Amino acid sequence: MNEEMLKGKTAVVTGAAKGIGKAIALAFAEEGCNIVLNYHSSVSEETIAEIEGKGVKCLPVQGNVSDFAFAAEFMKQIKKEFGTIDILVNNAGITRDMLVMRMTEEQFDSVIDTNLKGTFNMIRHASSIMLKQRSGTIINMASVVGVMGNAGQANYAASKAGVIGLTKSVAKELAQRGITCNAIAPGFVETDMTAVLSDEQKEQMMSVIPLKRYGKTEDIASAAVFLAKNTYITGQVLNVDGGMVM
Ligand code: NAP
């Protein structure tokens, strides 16, 4: 594989102000990609400086991925500023955990809107640009929970299972123009999203991780870079989970 193959490419990462998204933005910057960093509530000056410190451009854009009109404007803006959209990482995601019998309509809808519709919105508007370019790669953040299910996460599991179905369908639609679309299914990664879990829940998770450690954000970021570099993998779900799902 050509070590410099991502240099000068445009990588768009949603929900990239912290956690896995930030690690992915940094990893693509390390490869020489210019970064479009979508954030929701805020992003620190330090994060932008850290990315720019790798000698690439970083364009921070605030917006809600579940907003169809924002996604359209966002892609137009990127095309105008950078000319191409080479890599799209749909990372933005939320949890609103609750047992299904007590789950509110808002808890269900908000998770589907962000995780599944947000991913659709971005693909919907980036794909026409990628199709014209006849190149591009899309990486969607799924979860092992989308494959296995998880008590207390019916909304989240449904959204991530939806992301997997979306990934495979998009892969089939765009393959003839050389565009790949894959999903990453992380297991338990140490971020703000998992910091809210109780010690008991964390121990329960550890008991089903054969590699006996929680994932780091860098473990997911390196998988994203791998998928972006490989032009012959499409429609796949790459589990990065310490062996939770085999
Ligand atoms: P995180 O630390 O909570 O970060 C999530 C990011 O998404 C935040 O920056 C958040 O911004 C942003 N976001 C939320 N709603 C958004 C919206 N509507 N529009 C744009 N951005 C939005 O979570 P993480 O652990 O890094 O998770 C990243 C992805 O990996 C998610 O898709 C998650 O489901 C997936 N994942 C995580 C794990 C894990 O163990 N951590 C496991 C499997 C899959 P604000 O905070 O400003 O709202």
Residues whose N, C-alpha, C, O or C-beta is under 5 A from the ligand:
A	BS01	NAP	G15 A16 A17 K18 G19 I20 G21 Y39 H40 S41 S42 G63 N64 V65 S66 N91 A92 G93 I94 T114 M141 A142 S143 P186 G187 F188 V189 T191 D192 M193 T194
